Amino acid sequence: MKALIFDGGVRVSDMPLPPIYKGHVLVEVIAGVSNGIENAIYNGYVWVNPGTVLGCEGVGKVKYIGVDVKQDLIGKKVVPKYTDTSRIPGIHINGFLSEYVSLPYDSLEVIRRDVDAKIASVLRSVSIAVEISNKASNGRLLIMGTGFTAKLTTILSSDKALEVYIVADKIISDLKEYATTLKLHSRLLYDKKWDFIFISSLNPLYQLILQKGVDVDELIIHPLIAAVGETIKPGKYKVEVVKGVEASKSLDVALKYSWFIEKNVSLTTSLELTVPSIKPKTIWLRSL
């Protein structure tokens, strides 16, 4: 099988089918997602063990099962869930940018078979945005990050939160109607009292903002950032790593905002991709 692996660089490799350990299932990958984490790995900001197959997100169909796994999982369509941030596909264990991947069955969530592959492959990101927008209802929310999840969180929160701000180097044109953009050195970052700050980026400047004493009740950390970034310990504020709501509960939102997904993802049918040049999120659609 072909897989996109890290070996000091990032390259496509021919590999044998992975073994199916006890409590694991072999997933035939339908679509895998390359995003900011893969770029960070390529550029040396994030370290994973050499030989790791990349791809934190994706969707596939259960082909075979290991010992202690229920038979009825065979044939089910599944997506990852981030209940354990020390066992994330594409970082700690092999991920979805591969024709097949063997994963613990309890790290996967079953979804409807009729869900489009493109929608299904980003359901975990959508589920995180849904959880945060629900959590920030009637509060003042500051979002640190400008990727897919940060943008969708901004849009979903605009109807629920009291105020929504996003930190960026420049105004993001497609978010102007949903949030106010603050520059990294804006005084308002420190003058305002924030109910929630959502950290969805590895940018070290965001850490600097926290160190300067921003006034916030609770930090919300994206699970992938928690998995690879510097640990943020509770201080004057509460710290929570979100996992995302159940993927099935975020499907209606994903369908409603399919226009956003269309606009903010790129598609490829080849694993022969150069990671720094691709636009996150890039979805690799496999021809089965």
C-alpha positions in Angstrom: 0.0 0.0 0.0 1.0 3.6 -0.4 1.3 6.0 2.5 2.5 9.5 3.3 5.1 9.1 6.0 7.5 11.2 8.0 11.2 10.0 7.9 13.0 13.2 8.7 11.2 14.6 5.6 7.8 13.7 4.2 7.5 11.3 1.3 5.2 8.7 -0.2 6.3 5.1 0.7 5.2 1.7 -0.4 4.5 -0.3 2.8 3.0 -3.7 3.7 -0.5 -3.8 5.1 -0.4 -2.9 8.8 -1.0 -5.7 11.4 -4.3 -5.8 13.1 -3.6 -5.9 16.8 -6.0 -6.9 19.6 -8.7 -4.3 19.9 -7.8 -2.8 16.5 -9.6 -2.6 13.2 -8.1 -2.3 9.7 -9.7 0.7 8.0 -9.7 1.0 4.2 -9.2 4.8 3.8 -11.7 6.7 1.6 -10.3 10.2 2.3 -7.5 11.6 4.3 -6.8 15.2 5.3 -3.6 17.1 5.3 -3.6 20.3 7.3 -1.5 22.7 9.4 -0.1 19.9 11.6 1.4 18.1 8.6 3.0 21.4 7.5 4.4 21.8 11.0 5.8 18.3 11.0 7.5 18.9 7.6 9.0 22.2 8.7 10.4 20.7 12.0 8.1 22.5 14.4 6.4 19.3 15.5 8.3 16.0 16.0 6.8 12.5 15.3 8.6 9.2 15.3 10.2 8.4 11.9 8.1 6.0 9.9 4.8 7.5 11.2 2.0 7.7 8.6 0.6 11.2 8.6 -3.0 12.3 8.6 -4.9 13.3 11.8 -8.3 13.4 10.0 -10.1 11.3 7.5 -12.8 8.7 6.9 -12.7 5.1 5.9 -14.5 1.8 6.0 -13.8 -1.0 8.4 -12.3 -3.9 6.4 -11.2 -6.4 9.0 -11.3 -6.6 12.8 -8.9 -7.8 15.4 -9.5 -9.9 18.6 -12.0 -8.4 21.1 -13.8 -6.3 18.5 -17.4 -6.7 17.6 -18.2 -8.3 14.3 -20.8 -5.8 13.4 -18.1 -3.1 12.9 -17.1 -4.7 9.5 -18.3 -2.5 6.6 -19.1 0.5 8.9 -17.9 4.0 7.8 -15.7 5.6 10.6 -14.0 8.8 11.5 -11.4 9.5 14.3 -12.4 10.8 17.7 -9.9 12.6 19.9 -10.9 11.2 23.4 -7.2 10.6 24.2 -4.8 13.3 23.1 -1.8 11.0 23.7 -3.1 8.7 20.9 -3.8 10.9 17.9 -3.6 9.4 14.4 -0.9 10.9 12.3 1.0 12.0 15.4 1.3 9.2 18.0 0.0 6.4 15.8 -0.4 5.9 12.1 -2.9 8.2 10.4 -5.2 8.5 7.4 -2.9 9.6 4.6 -2.6 6.0 3.6 -4.6 3.4 1.7 -5.1 1.4 4.9 -4.6 2.1 8.5 -4.9 -0.1 11.6 -6.4 1.8 14.6 -7.9 1.0 18.0 -11.6 0.6 17.6 -12.3 2.8 20.5 -10.5 5.7 18.8 -13.1 5.7 16.0 -16.7 6.8 15.6 -19.2 5.2 13.3 -21.1 7.5 11.0 -23.8 7.1 8.4 -22.7 5.3 5.2 -24.4 7.9 2.9 -22.3 10.8 4.1 -20.2 12.3 1.3 -16.5 11.6 1.7 -15.5 15.2 1.6 -17.9 16.2 4.4 -17.1 13.0 6.4 -13.4 13.6 6.3 -13.7 17.0 8.1 -16.5 16.1 10.6 -14.1 16.0 13.5 -13.0 19.6 12.9 -16.7 20.6 12.5 -17.5 18.8 15.7 -14.9 20.8 17.6 -16.2 24.1 16.2 -19.7 23.0 17.3 -18.6 22.3 20.8 -16.8 25.6 21.2 -19.6 27.7 19.8 -22.0 26.0 22.2 -19.7 26.5 25.1 -19.1 30.2 24.3 -22.8 31.0 24.2 -23.5 34.4 25.7 -19.8 35.0 26.5 -16.9 37.0 25.0 -14.8 34.8 22.8 -11.3 35.4 21.5 -10.1 33.0 18.8 -6.3 32.5 18.2 -5.8 30.9 14.8 -7.0 31.4 11.3 -7.3 27.8 10.0 -10.4 25.8 9.1 -11.6 25.1 12.6 -10.9 28.6 13.9 -12.8 30.1 11.0 -15.8 27.8 11.3 -15.8 28.4 15.1 -16.0 32.1 14.4 -19.0 31.8 12.1 -20.9 29.4 14.4 -20.2 31.5 17.4 -21.4 34.8 15.8 -25.0 34.0 16.5 -24.4 32.6 20.1 -21.6 34.5 21.8 -21.9 38.0 23.2 -18.8 39.1 21.2 -16.4 37.3 18.9 -12.9 38.5 18.1 -10.2 36.7 16.1 -6.5 37.4 16.2 -4.9 37.8 12.8 -2.2 39.8 11.0 -4.8 41.3 8.8 -8.6 41.4 8.4 -9.9 38.2 7.0 -12.4 39.4 4.4 -14.8 36.4 4.6 -15.1 36.8 8.4 -15.8 40.5 8.6 -19.5 40.0 9.1 -18.9 37.4 11.9 -16.2 38.8 14.1 -13.8 41.7 14.8 -10.2 41.2 13.9 -7.5 42.2 16.4 -3.8 42.5 15.5 -1.3 40.6 17.6 -0.2 43.7 19.4 -3.6 45.3 19.9 -4.1 46.9 23.3 -7.7 45.6 23.3 -6.3 42.1 23.8 -5.3 43.1 27.3 -7.9 45.7 28.1 -10.9 43.4 27.5 -12.1 40.7 29.9 -12.5 37.5 28.0 -14.8 34.7 29.0 -13.1 32.2 26.6 -10.0 32.1 24.5 -9.8 29.3 21.9 -6.2 28.4 20.9 -6.2 26.7 17.5 -2.7 27.5 16.3 0.9 26.7 17.2 2.0 30.3 16.5 4.4 31.1 19.5 3.1 34.7 19.4 -0.2 33.4 20.9 1.8 32.0 23.8 3.4 35.4 24.3 -0.1 37.0 24.6 -0.9 34.6 27.4 2.4 35.3 29.1 1.7 39.1 29.0 -1.3 38.5 31.3 -4.4 38.6 29.1 -7.5 38.6 31.3 -9.5 35.4 30.6 -11.7 33.0 32.6 -11.1 29.9 30.5 -8.6 28.7 27.8 -10.1 26.2 25.3 -7.4 24.2 23.5 -7.8 22.4 20.2 -7.0 18.7 20.8 -4.3 18.6 18.1 -2.6 21.7 19.6 -2.8 20.0 23.0 -1.2 16.8 21.5 1.8 18.6 20.0 2.1 22.0 21.7 3.6 23.1 24.9 1.4 22.2 27.9 -0.6 25.1 29.2 -1.2 24.7 32.9 -4.1 26.3 34.7 -3.2 29.6 36.5 -5.7 32.3 37.0 -7.8 30.7 34.4 -9.3 27.3 33.8 -7.9 25.2 30.9 -9.9 22.7 28.9 -8.9 20.6 25.9 -12.0 20.0 23.8 -12.7 16.7 22.0 -15.6 17.7 19.8 -19.2 16.6 20.0 -20.2 13.3 18.5 -19.6 13.4 14.8 -23.2 12.4 14.1 -24.4 15.5 16.1 -22.2 17.8 13.9 -23.4 16.3 10.6 -26.4 18.7 10.2 -24.0 21.7 10.8 -21.5 20.3 8.2 -24.3 20.0 5.6 -25.6 23.5 6.4 -22.2 25.0 6.0 -21.1 22.9 3.1 -20.5 26.1 1.2 -17.8 26.9 3.9 -16.2 23.5 3.4 -16.2 23.8 -0.3 -14.5 27.2 0.0 -11.9 26.2 2.6 -10.6 22.8 1.4 -8.6 21.7 -1.6 -8.9 18.3 -3.2 -6.3 15.9 -4.6 -6.5 12.3 -5.9 -2.8 11.7 -5.4 -0.6 11.1 -2.3 2.3 12.5 -4.3 1.9 15.9 -2.7 4.5 18.4 -1.5 3.3 19.3 1.9 4.6 22.9 2.2 2.9 23.9 -1.1 -0.6 22.5 -0.4 -3.3 24.7 1.0 -4.8 23.4 4.3 -7.1 21.7 4.5 -6.3 19.4 1.5 -8.4 16.3 1.2 -6.9 13.3 -0.5 -9.7 11.4 -2.1 -8.8 7.8 -2.8 -10.1 6.0 -5.8 -11.4 2.8 -4.5 
